[in-house]
Amino acid sequence: MSFRIARPDPAIVADLRRKIDQKTKPLGALGALERLALQIGLVQQTLTPTLDHPHVAVFAGDHGAAKAGVSAFPQDVTWQMVENFLAGGAAINVFARANGLGLKVVDAGVAHDFGLRDGLVDAKVAPGTRNYLDEPAMTPAERDSAIARGAALARALADDGCRVLGFGEMGIGNTAAASLITHHLTGTPLADCIGRGTGLDDPGLARKRALLVRATERAGLPVRADGGKDHALAVLAEFGGFEIAMMAGAMLGAAERGQLLLIDGFIVGAAFLVAARIEPAIVDYAVFCHRSAEPGHQAQLKAFDAEPLIDLGLRLGEGTGAALAWPLVRAAVAFLNEMASFESAGVAGKA
């Protein structure tokens, strides 16, 4: 459980700012793209960053609490959607193809036997977590195994030349798990972390809120916005899913190798909360791609003082927000590397 993530050396910041400011435009005219270009150059420690072999990894896992009524959909939808990913028919498949992103589909802990399948990474820890209404969702050993498997996957992608890794997920009931994690790691009132997930009606939302209150009372964990590694790991074991734990490990492993992290929405954000409590330096490597319509995502963004790239009212998951924001990431690097400076273009700068 030891990760060594280096804080990027800020010595290059002045040169990056100078290069950005000398482009043929008014100062700051490219807004968030300028901040993004600076961040990517800082992460890669270069004035000419590259975005080689970008991928989105979609992690799938089932939750024991799903059968208690925290979701509008039955648990079988998890494995059925994995089949959809493998067939190329889901939204993330469409957006990844449209934007030139590689796609990895990872079975972190789905309650289904897929067998050997082309395109599926079998990293299954167990066929779903336990019901956190009655007991911890996973044992410490299962949690640590999921984290380690995620880190190994990210390192393998880095070894293959991947410099950008986006994150997506699939797991019926995982907005409930993300709500509990967000509450315990940000201090946000639980009611403000709970949304409709896959489309609960008003009675369903009320039931979900009541069940999650029951889960917090059963676990009895403290709510700490300033909690560290041990607190985050305890919260993850109590309420998390294998896909959330594996994403946290993949984020840590990717940042350790200097990869840029494309952080999707609410569930991916919950995994990132855990990863950032384990190793705070990871925040420098994260691009927050979109603002989810799930209310708990606002608490996550506030915790990192983050302003996401896009706000389209998305709440699908799967990494779709990361895939849709990807052209903006490419544009930020493109203008940094290719846009003329006032000097090279022979254009007069500000008097």
N, C-alpha and C positions, 0 to 999 in steps of 0.2 A: 504493500500500500504506500510505497515511497515513490514520489514523482519529483523530478527536478526540472522545473520550468523556469527558464531564465527571463528576467525582466529585460526587454529590449534596451540596448544602450542608447540613451537619449542624445548622445553626441552628434548623431546624424540629423537630428531634427532641424537645426538651423539651415543646413544645406538643402534639405527637402523643402522647407518653407521658401527658401530663396528660389529654388527651381519652379515651384508652383506659382509663386508671385510674379515670376518673369515671363510666364506664358502670355500670349496675346489676348488679354482680357483685363477688365478692371479687377482690382484686388477683391478677392472673396466672391467673385461673380459666379463661380460654380458651386457655391454653397457646400452642401454636405459631401459632394464628390471630392472637394478639396480636402476635407477632414479625412475622408476614406482613403484617398491616395497617400496622405501623410501616414496614416496608420499602417497601411500595407507596406510602404517603404520602410517604416520603422521596424515592423515585425521581421521583414526579410533583411534588414540592415543594408539596404542598397537604394541608390537613386533610380535604378531601372528594374523594378520588380517584375516577376513573371508569375503566371497563374497556371502552371503546368498540370495536366491530368486531373482536372477538378472532378470530384465525386460527391454524390449524396448517398449516405448510408441510412436505410430505413430499418429500424429495429422493431421487432414485433414480440409481444408477450401478453399473456393472459393474467387476469387478476382474480383472486379468489372471491373478492367482494362483489364482483360483477353479478353474481347470481343472487345477491341480496337486494338488487333493485337500484343500484347507483347509476345505471345507464338505461336508456330507452331501447337499446338493442341487445339481443341475446349474445352470449359469449362466442357462439360459433361464427359470428361475423369476423372475428379476428383471423381465423385460419382461412375463411373464405376470401377475405381481402388479400391475404398473402398470396393465395392462388391468383387473384386478379393482378397483383404486382408481377408475378412470374409470367403471366400471360401478356403483360404489357398494356393492360387496359385501364389502369387507375390514373388519376389526375397527375400524380408524381411522375409516372411513366411518360405521359404526354408532355409535361413541362420540362422534364429532363431531356427528352429527345429534341424538343424545340430549341433548347438552349445549350446543347452540346455537353451535357453533364453525364458522366458515368454514374451508374446506379448499382448499389449493392443492397440486396434484401437479406436481412439477418434474422434468423429464428433465435431470439434470445431466451424464449420460454413460452412457446405457444402450446396450448393443450391439444395437440394434434400431431400425428405422425406423418410427416411429409415424405419420408424415405429420402433416397438420394435424388436430388433434383438439380438440373442445370439452373444456374443463376441464384441458387439459395445457399447462403452461408449458414451451416448448421453449428450454432454456438449455444444450443439449448442447455440451460442450467437445470431446469426441471419443467414439467408440463404445467406451468402456471404457478403463481404464488398462493399462499394460504389466505384465508379470509381475515383481514386485519380488524374486523369487528369482534373477532373472538380471540385472536392471537397475532403475534408478529407476522407480517407478510412473508418474511424470509429469515433464515438463520444468518448469523454473521458470516459463516463459511460460504453460504450461497451468495450473499451480497458481494463478498470479496472475490468470489469466482467470477461473477458477472462483470465486475469492474476490471478484473485482470483480462478477461476475454475481450472486452471492448478495447482495452489498451493495445492488446496484441493485434487486433484487426487494424487499428489506426496505424500502428508501426509498420505493418505489412504493406499498407497502401503507401506510406511514406517511402518505404524501400523500393516501391515500383515507380516512384517519381511524382506521386501526388502531393501538391503543395496547398491545396484547398479542399477542405472536407466539410460538407453540409450535413445536417442531421434532420432525420425525420423519424416518425414512429407510427405504430399501429397497435392498439390494444383496447378492447372494449373495457370501459371502467377507468381508463387512465387519466381522464380529467379529474376524477375524484381523488386519485392518488396524488396528482399534481397539486390539487387544492390543499390537501393535508400537508404536503411538503412545504408549499409556499407559506402557509400559515405559520408553521413551526420555525421556518428559517428566516422569515422577514418580520414577524411580529404583527402582520396584518390580521385584523379580525377574520375569523374563519368565514363568516357570512359574506365578507367582501372578496373572498377567494373562490367562491363556488358559483359556477355558471351552469348553463343548460347542457353543456357537453354535446352529445350527439343529437340533441333536439328534444329534451324533456319538456313536457307541458308543465303548467303551474303545480298540479298535484305531485308530479314526478320530481320537480325541483324541490318542493317542500320535503318530500321523502328523502331525497339525497342529502339535504341539509341536516335532517334529523339523524340519519345514519352516520354522517361524518362527525357530528357532535358526539355521538355514542363511541365512535372509534377513538377520538381524542381522549375521552374520559377513560376508556379501557386502557390505553397506552400510558397515560399519565406523564408524558414527556413535557419538559419545559418549553416555552415559546421564547426563542432568543434570536433577535435580529443580529446580535454580535457573537453568536455561537461559532465555535471553531470546528475543526475536523471531526473530533469525537462526537460532538452533538449532531453534525450532519450525517455521519455514518449511522448513528442510532436512529435518527428519523427515517433514513432511507430503508433500514431493515424493518422498521415497524410498518411503514405504509407504502413503500415503493413497489414498482414492478421490475421484472428482470430487464425489460427494455429500457427503463429509466436508469437503472444501475449500470447497464452496459454502455449506454450513451455517455454517462458521466465518465466511465473509464476510457472510452474512445476519445472524448474531448481532452482528457488529461494526457493520454498517449500522443494525440495529434499535436497538442501545444508543445509537449516535450520535444517533438521533432521539428518544431518551428512552422507547423502548418497553420494557415488561416482557418478559423472556425466560422461557419455560417450557421448562426443560431436561429432556428425557426420560431415557433410560437410557444404556447403555454406549457405543453408537456416537455418539449425540448428545454424550455426555460427552467423547468423544475430540475431537470438533470444538470443544467448548468449551475444552478444555485448550489447543488451538492458539490460539483466539481470545484467551484470557486471557494467554498469553505475548506475543501481539502487542500487546495493550492491557489491562494489568491492571485498569484502572478498570471494565471490563465486569462484574466479579464482583458489584458492587453491584446490578446489574440482573437477576440470575439467580435464579429460583426453581427449586430442585432438586425435581422432582416425585415421583420414586419411587426405590426402591432395587432395582436390577436383580439377578436371580439370577446374572448373569454375574460371576465372581469379580473381574475387573479393575475393575468399577464401584466396588468398595469402595476401591480405590486412588485412583480419581478423587475420590470423596467426601471421603476423608481429605486429599487435596491442598488442598481448599478448606474444610476443617473444616465440611462441610455435613451437615445432617440433613434428609433428604428428607421430603416430606409424607406419603407412603404407602409401605407395604411389603407388597405382595401376591404376591411371588414371581414377578413378571412378567419375561419375557425375549423378548417378541414384537417390540419395536421399533415402527416405523410412527408413533411419537408417541402410542401408546396410553396410556402412563403419564401424559403431559402432559394428554391429554384426560380421563382419569379423575380427575386431581388438580384439574382446573379448577373443579369446584363448591366446593372448599375455598378457592380464591382468591377466587371470587365471595362466599363467605360472610364472608371476612375483611373485604372492602370493605363489605359490607352491614352488618355489625355496627358498623363504624366510622362509617358514615354515618347509620344508621337506629336503632340501639339507644339507648334513653333514658339520660340521665345521672341520677344520684341527685337532682340539683336539679330537672331538668325533670319527673321522675316523682313528685316529692314523697316520695321514699324516703330514710329516714335512712341516712347512711353510717356507716362504722366509727367508733366512739366514740374 
